[in-house]
Amino acid sequence: MAEKKHVIIFITVAGVKQANGIAEALVRQRLAACVNIVKGVTSVFRWQGKIDRAQEVLLIVKTTAARMEPLMRCVRTLHSYEVPEIIAVPIVAGHQPYLEWINASVGKPA
Protein backbone atom coordinates (compact mmCIF):
# COMPACT_ATOMS: atom_id res chain seq x y z
CA MET A 1 0.00 0.00 0.00
CA ALA A 2 1.31 3.48 -0.83
CA GLU A 3 2.71 5.48 2.07
CA LYS A 4 0.23 8.09 3.35
CA LYS A 5 0.88 10.77 5.90
CA HIS A 6 -1.42 10.32 8.86
CA VAL A 7 -2.52 13.06 11.23
CA ILE A 8 -4.38 13.50 14.48
CA ILE A 9 -6.60 16.57 14.53
CA PHE A 10 -7.78 18.30 17.70
CA ILE A 11 -11.08 20.19 17.59
CA THR A 12 -12.82 21.75 20.58
CA VAL A 13 -16.57 22.36 20.52
CA ALA A 14 -19.14 23.89 22.86
CA GLY A 15 -21.07 20.74 23.73
CA VAL A 16 -21.81 17.05 23.24
CA LYS A 17 -24.57 17.57 20.67
CA GLN A 18 -22.25 19.54 18.39
CA ALA A 19 -19.43 17.03 19.03
CA ASN A 20 -21.64 14.13 17.98
CA GLY A 21 -22.83 15.94 14.85
CA ILE A 22 -19.33 16.85 13.69
CA ALA A 23 -17.92 13.40 14.51
CA GLU A 24 -20.67 11.59 12.63
CA ALA A 25 -20.38 13.91 9.61
CA LEU A 26 -16.60 13.40 9.40
CA VAL A 27 -16.85 9.61 9.53
CA ARG A 28 -19.91 9.45 7.23
CA GLN A 29 -18.16 11.60 4.61
CA ARG A 30 -14.98 9.50 4.92
CA LEU A 31 -13.00 12.51 6.07
CA ALA A 32 -11.98 10.68 9.26
CA ALA A 33 -11.48 7.04 10.18
CA CYS A 34 -12.31 7.59 13.84
CA VAL A 35 -13.27 10.47 16.14
CA ASN A 36 -12.90 10.23 19.91
CA ILE A 37 -15.23 12.49 21.92
CA VAL A 38 -13.71 13.62 25.23
CA LYS A 39 -16.14 15.37 27.59
CA GLY A 40 -15.24 17.63 30.50
CA VAL A 41 -12.43 19.68 29.00
CA THR A 42 -11.82 23.05 30.67
CA SER A 43 -10.20 25.55 28.33
CA VAL A 44 -8.53 28.78 29.44
CA PHE A 45 -7.85 31.18 26.58
CA ARG A 46 -7.51 34.79 25.48
CA TRP A 47 -10.42 36.02 23.35
CA GLN A 48 -11.08 39.61 22.28
CA GLY A 49 -8.47 40.93 24.72
CA LYS A 50 -9.76 39.11 27.80
CA ILE A 51 -8.82 35.88 29.58
CA ASP A 52 -11.80 33.52 29.39
CA ARG A 53 -12.65 30.01 30.52
CA ALA A 54 -15.10 27.52 28.99
CA GLN A 55 -16.26 23.95 29.46
CA GLU A 56 -15.77 22.24 26.10
CA VAL A 57 -15.73 18.86 24.42
CA LEU A 58 -12.56 17.73 22.63
CA LEU A 59 -12.65 15.79 19.38
CA ILE A 60 -9.58 13.68 18.56
CA VAL A 61 -9.73 12.85 14.86
CA LYS A 62 -7.63 10.24 13.01
CA THR A 63 -7.24 10.79 9.27
CA THR A 64 -4.71 11.43 6.50
CA ALA A 65 -3.10 14.74 5.62
CA ALA A 66 -4.72 14.51 2.18
CA ARG A 67 -8.18 14.80 3.81
CA MET A 68 -7.27 17.87 5.90
CA GLU A 69 -8.68 20.58 3.61
CA PRO A 70 -12.11 19.01 3.03
CA LEU A 71 -12.25 18.10 6.72
CA MET A 72 -11.67 21.72 7.73
CA ARG A 73 -14.37 22.91 5.30
CA CYS A 74 -16.83 20.43 6.81
CA VAL A 75 -16.01 21.42 10.39
CA ARG A 76 -16.31 25.14 9.64
CA THR A 77 -19.83 24.64 8.24
CA LEU A 78 -20.99 22.71 11.34
CA HIS A 79 -19.08 24.55 14.09
CA SER A 80 -20.65 27.28 16.19
CA TYR A 81 -17.43 29.18 17.00
CA GLU A 82 -16.31 32.23 15.04
CA VAL A 83 -12.75 30.84 15.05
CA PRO A 84 -12.86 27.08 15.64
CA GLU A 85 -9.78 25.22 16.83
CA ILE A 86 -8.72 22.77 14.11
CA ILE A 87 -5.12 21.70 14.73
CA ALA A 88 -3.33 18.81 13.00
CA VAL A 89 -0.38 16.92 14.45
CA PRO A 90 1.52 14.39 12.31
CA ILE A 91 1.61 10.75 13.34
CA VAL A 92 5.30 9.96 13.07
CA ALA A 93 4.92 6.23 13.75
CA GLY A 94 2.15 3.77 14.48
CA HIS A 95 0.94 0.19 14.39
CA GLN A 96 0.97 -0.54 10.64
CA PRO A 97 -2.37 -2.41 10.54
CA TYR A 98 -4.03 0.57 12.28
CA LEU A 99 -2.49 3.04 9.82
CA GLU A 100 -3.67 0.85 6.93
CA TRP A 101 -7.17 0.85 8.46
CA ILE A 102 -7.10 4.67 8.49
CA ASN A 103 -6.12 4.60 4.81
CA ALA A 104 -8.97 2.24 3.96
CA SER A 105 -11.50 4.24 5.99
CA VAL A 106 -10.92 7.69 4.49
CA GLY A 107 -11.07 8.79 0.90
CA LYS A 108 -13.82 9.15 -1.61
CA PRO A 109 -17.30 8.32 -0.27
CA ALA A 110 -18.50 4.83 -1.16
C-alpha positions as a Markdown table, in Angstrom:
| # | Residue | x | y | z |
|---|---|---|---|---|
| 1 | Met | 0.0 | 0.0 | 0.0 |
| 2 | Ala | 1.3 | 3.5 | -0.8 |
| 3 | Glu | 2.7 | 5.5 | 2.1 |
| 4 | Lys | 0.2 | 8.1 | 3.3 |
| 5 | Lys | 0.9 | 10.8 | 5.9 |
| 6 | His | -1.4 | 10.3 | 8.9 |
| 7 | Val | -2.5 | 13.1 | 11.2 |
| 8 | Ile | -4.4 | 13.5 | 14.5 |
| 9 | Ile | -6.6 | 16.6 | 14.5 |
| 10 | Phe | -7.8 | 18.3 | 17.7 |
| 11 | Ile | -11.1 | 20.2 | 17.6 |
| 12 | Thr | -12.8 | 21.7 | 20.6 |
| 13 | Val | -16.6 | 22.4 | 20.5 |
| 14 | Ala | -19.1 | 23.9 | 22.9 |
| 15 | Gly | -21.1 | 20.7 | 23.7 |
| 16 | Val | -21.8 | 17.1 | 23.2 |
| 17 | Lys | -24.6 | 17.6 | 20.7 |
| 18 | Gln | -22.3 | 19.5 | 18.4 |
| 19 | Ala | -19.4 | 17.0 | 19.0 |
| 20 | Asn | -21.6 | 14.1 | 18.0 |
| 21 | Gly | -22.8 | 15.9 | 14.9 |
| 22 | Ile | -19.3 | 16.8 | 13.7 |
| 23 | Ala | -17.9 | 13.4 | 14.5 |
| 24 | Glu | -20.7 | 11.6 | 12.6 |
| 25 | Ala | -20.4 | 13.9 | 9.6 |
| 26 | Leu | -16.6 | 13.4 | 9.4 |
| 27 | Val | -16.8 | 9.6 | 9.5 |
| 28 | Arg | -19.9 | 9.4 | 7.2 |
| 29 | Gln | -18.2 | 11.6 | 4.6 |
| 30 | Arg | -15.0 | 9.5 | 4.9 |
| 31 | Leu | -13.0 | 12.5 | 6.1 |
| 32 | Ala | -12.0 | 10.7 | 9.3 |
| 33 | Ala | -11.5 | 7.0 | 10.2 |
| 34 | Cys | -12.3 | 7.6 | 13.8 |
| 35 | Val | -13.3 | 10.5 | 16.1 |
| 36 | Asn | -12.9 | 10.2 | 19.9 |
| 37 | Ile | -15.2 | 12.5 | 21.9 |
| 38 | Val | -13.7 | 13.6 | 25.2 |
| 39 | Lys | -16.1 | 15.4 | 27.6 |
| 40 | Gly | -15.2 | 17.6 | 30.5 |
| 41 | Val | -12.4 | 19.7 | 29.0 |
| 42 | Thr | -11.8 | 23.0 | 30.7 |
| 43 | Ser | -10.2 | 25.6 | 28.3 |
| 44 | Val | -8.5 | 28.8 | 29.4 |
| 45 | Phe | -7.8 | 31.2 | 26.6 |
| 46 | Arg | -7.5 | 34.8 | 25.5 |
| 47 | Trp | -10.4 | 36.0 | 23.3 |
| 48 | Gln | -11.1 | 39.6 | 22.3 |
| 49 | Gly | -8.5 | 40.9 | 24.7 |
| 50 | Lys | -9.8 | 39.1 | 27.8 |
| 51 | Ile | -8.8 | 35.9 | 29.6 |
| 52 | Asp | -11.8 | 33.5 | 29.4 |
| 53 | Arg | -12.7 | 30.0 | 30.5 |
| 54 | Ala | -15.1 | 27.5 | 29.0 |
| 55 | Gln | -16.3 | 23.9 | 29.5 |
| 56 | Glu | -15.8 | 22.2 | 26.1 |
| 57 | Val | -15.7 | 18.9 | 24.4 |
| 58 | Leu | -12.6 | 17.7 | 22.6 |
| 59 | Leu | -12.6 | 15.8 | 19.4 |
| 60 | Ile | -9.6 | 13.7 | 18.6 |
| 61 | Val | -9.7 | 12.8 | 14.9 |
| 62 | Lys | -7.6 | 10.2 | 13.0 |
| 63 | Thr | -7.2 | 10.8 | 9.3 |
| 64 | Thr | -4.7 | 11.4 | 6.5 |
| 65 | Ala | -3.1 | 14.7 | 5.6 |
| 66 | Ala | -4.7 | 14.5 | 2.2 |
| 67 | Arg | -8.2 | 14.8 | 3.8 |
| 68 | Met | -7.3 | 17.9 | 5.9 |
| 69 | Glu | -8.7 | 20.6 | 3.6 |
| 70 | Pro | -12.1 | 19.0 | 3.0 |
| 71 | Leu | -12.3 | 18.1 | 6.7 |
| 72 | Met | -11.7 | 21.7 | 7.7 |
| 73 | Arg | -14.4 | 22.9 | 5.3 |
| 74 | Cys | -16.8 | 20.4 | 6.8 |
| 75 | Val | -16.0 | 21.4 | 10.4 |
| 76 | Arg | -16.3 | 25.1 | 9.6 |
| 77 | Thr | -19.8 | 24.6 | 8.2 |
| 78 | Leu | -21.0 | 22.7 | 11.3 |
| 79 | His | -19.1 | 24.5 | 14.1 |
| 80 | Ser | -20.6 | 27.3 | 16.2 |
| 81 | Tyr | -17.4 | 29.2 | 17.0 |
| 82 | Glu | -16.3 | 32.2 | 15.0 |
| 83 | Val | -12.7 | 30.8 | 15.1 |
| 84 | Pro | -12.9 | 27.1 | 15.6 |
| 85 | Glu | -9.8 | 25.2 | 16.8 |
| 86 | Ile | -8.7 | 22.8 | 14.1 |
| 87 | Ile | -5.1 | 21.7 | 14.7 |
| 88 | Ala | -3.3 | 18.8 | 13.0 |
| 89 | Val | -0.4 | 16.9 | 14.5 |
| 90 | Pro | 1.5 | 14.4 | 12.3 |
| 91 | Ile | 1.6 | 10.8 | 13.3 |
| 92 | Val | 5.3 | 10.0 | 13.1 |
| 93 | Ala | 4.9 | 6.2 | 13.7 |
| 94 | Gly | 2.2 | 3.8 | 14.5 |
| 95 | His | 0.9 | 0.2 | 14.4 |
| 96 | Gln | 1.0 | -0.5 | 10.6 |
| 97 | Pro | -2.4 | -2.4 | 10.5 |
| 98 | Tyr | -4.0 | 0.6 | 12.3 |
| 99 | Leu | -2.5 | 3.0 | 9.8 |
| 100 | Glu | -3.7 | 0.8 | 6.9 |
| 101 | Trp | -7.2 | 0.8 | 8.5 |
| 102 | Ile | -7.1 | 4.7 | 8.5 |
| 103 | Asn | -6.1 | 4.6 | 4.8 |
| 104 | Ala | -9.0 | 2.2 | 4.0 |
| 105 | Ser | -11.5 | 4.2 | 6.0 |
| 106 | Val | -10.9 | 7.7 | 4.5 |
| 107 | Gly | -11.1 | 8.8 | 0.9 |
| 108 | Lys | -13.8 | 9.1 | -1.6 |
| 109 | Pro | -17.3 | 8.3 | -0.3 |
| 110 | Ala | -18.5 | 4.8 | -1.2 |
